[in-house]
Amino acid sequence: MVSSKLQFMHRFRLKCWKLVSNVEATGTTRIVVLWYPFTVHVDLLDFSPQSVHISIRCLSTHHVVATSFVYGYNTIIGRRTLWDSLKSWAPIGP
């Protein structure tokens, strides 16, 4: 499920690109990650209302990097679940 504005942009402006978002965790799109699939391969590792964790593999060098994108809530109380999840989340191993 993706917002209509994001669907429009993806379909008509960036149709060769792929995307992942955290819309399924929040009901609204807070984080969007777009990539060009002819240069990198992306695996979604985990997502939450405040974060998206992905693994990115370069198709030419085969180097892999784990990356997290964060969009924290505005209040300290709202961000507590983010900090707890980041403390317990472990990136992929070698």
Summary of the structure (lengths in Angstrom):
residues: 94
radius of gyration: 14.5
end to end distance: 32.7
largest distance: 43.0
contacts: 238
relative contact order: 0.16
helix: 28%
strand: 34%
